[in-house]
Amino acid sequence: MNSLAKLIDAFADPKRRNQAILDLVGAFNANDLRRVQVKPEAKAALISGLDHPNAKVRWWCLQLMDHLADDSYLEPILSKFSDPEAKVRRHAIHALSCGDCKPNRQVLAVKIESALLAALKTDPDQRVREEARQALEQLGHSAPSPAA
């Protein structure tokens, strides 16, 4: 296992997580993350982390991708709409639909409306469905309330 994979593994440990994030991408808080330039190997490690067996690791990778807002993350984030864990699916929706977290305060240029509608109609978790509804509204689409 390489050192970047070990840093990704450390995202599961609250005692080691913050330092691992600093070592991997160079910043931890939202304001500082807007200004970092992530190395290609760190980007690859974050993308790889989306397939980690630990849901906390997948969530933290999404959290960082959300704030780093790189187009190379679009498809990997979209793939997490079908993650087994609801909190990961919910954050994947957020990462692709929220502009507030992005360095330029703009939503990423990705067409996700059909994926959001599918999540709204079929996701087993009510909070994921609600996140999808809110995301559709943020993107300028009217959306029905999610089924209870």
C-alpha positions in Angstrom: 0.0 0.0 0.0 1.4 3.4 -1.0 1.6 6.4 1.3 -1.4 8.2 -0.4 -3.6 5.1 0.2 -2.5 5.1 3.8 -3.6 8.8 4.1 -7.0 7.9 2.6 -7.3 5.0 5.1 -6.7 7.5 7.9 -9.9 9.3 7.0 -11.7 6.6 8.9 -9.9 7.5 12.2 -11.1 10.8 13.8 -7.7 11.1 15.6 -5.7 10.9 12.3 -8.1 12.3 9.8 -7.3 16.1 9.9 -3.6 15.5 9.6 -4.2 13.0 6.7 -6.3 15.6 4.9 -3.6 18.3 5.4 -0.9 15.9 4.1 -3.0 14.8 1.1 -4.4 18.1 -0.2 -2.7 20.8 1.9 -5.7 22.3 3.7 -8.5 21.3 5.9 -11.1 24.1 6.3 -13.4 25.3 3.5 -11.8 28.7 3.0 -8.3 27.2 2.6 -9.5 24.4 0.4 -10.8 27.0 -2.1 -7.2 28.1 -2.7 -5.2 24.8 -2.9 -3.9 23.2 -6.0 -4.2 19.5 -5.6 -1.5 17.3 -7.2 -2.7 14.7 -9.8 -1.6 11.8 -7.6 -3.7 13.2 -4.7 -6.7 13.6 -7.0 -6.3 10.0 -8.1 -6.1 8.9 -4.4 -9.4 10.8 -3.6 -11.1 9.1 -6.6 -9.8 5.8 -5.5 -11.1 6.5 -2.0 -14.6 6.5 -3.3 -14.4 2.7 -3.6 -13.0 2.3 0.0 -14.9 -0.3 2.0 -15.4 2.2 4.9 -18.3 4.6 4.3 -16.6 7.3 6.4 -13.7 7.3 4.0 -16.0 7.5 1.0 -17.9 10.4 2.6 -14.7 12.3 3.4 -13.4 11.9 -0.1 -16.7 13.4 -1.4 -16.4 16.2 1.2 -13.0 17.1 -0.2 -14.1 16.8 -3.8 -17.0 19.0 -3.1 -14.8 21.8 -1.9 -12.0 21.3 -4.4 -14.5 21.3 -7.4 -12.4 19.7 -10.1 -14.1 18.5 -13.4 -12.1 15.3 -13.1 -14.3 14.4 -10.1 -17.7 14.6 -11.9 -18.1 11.0 -13.1 -16.6 9.5 -9.9 -19.0 11.6 -7.7 -21.9 10.7 -9.9 -21.1 7.0 -9.5 -21.8 7.5 -5.7 -25.4 8.2 -6.3 -25.8 4.4 -6.0 -23.5 3.9 -3.0 -24.8 1.4 -0.4 -24.7 4.1 2.3 -27.4 6.8 2.3 -25.1 9.4 3.8 -22.6 8.9 0.9 -25.4 9.1 -1.7 -26.8 12.2 -0.1 -23.4 13.9 -0.1 -22.7 12.9 -3.7 -25.9 14.8 -4.6 -24.8 17.7 -2.6 -21.3 17.8 -4.1 -22.7 18.0 -7.6 -25.5 20.4 -7.0 -24.2 23.0 -4.4 -22.3 26.0 -5.5 -21.7 27.4 -2.1 -18.9 25.0 -1.3 -17.0 25.6 -4.6 -14.0 27.9 -5.0 -15.9 30.1 -7.5 -19.3 29.6 -5.8 -20.6 28.0 -9.0 -22.3 24.7 -9.4 -20.1 22.3 -11.5 -21.1 22.1 -15.1 -22.7 18.7 -15.2 -26.1 17.5 -16.3 -27.4 15.6 -13.4 -31.2 16.3 -13.6 -32.1 12.8 -14.7 -30.0 11.2 -12.0 -31.6 13.5 -9.4 -35.1 12.7 -10.6 -34.2 9.0 -10.4 -32.9 9.4 -6.8 -36.0 11.4 -5.9 -38.3 8.7 -7.2 -36.4 5.5 -6.1 -33.9 6.1 -3.3 -35.0 4.1 -0.2 -33.7 6.9 2.1 -36.0 9.8 2.7 -33.1 12.2 3.4 -31.5 11.3 0.1 -34.8 11.9 -1.7 -35.1 15.3 0.0 -31.5 16.2 -1.0 -32.3 15.3 -4.6 -35.5 17.5 -4.5 -33.5 20.4 -3.1 -30.8 19.9 -5.6 -33.3 20.0 -8.5 -34.7 23.2 -7.1 -31.2 24.8 -6.8 -30.6 23.9 -10.4 -33.8 25.7 -11.4 -36.2 22.8 -11.8 -39.5 22.3 -10.1 -39.5 19.1 -8.2 -42.3 17.2 -6.4 -41.9 16.4 -2.8 -40.2 13.1 -2.2 -42.4 10.1 -1.4 -42.5 9.3 2.3 
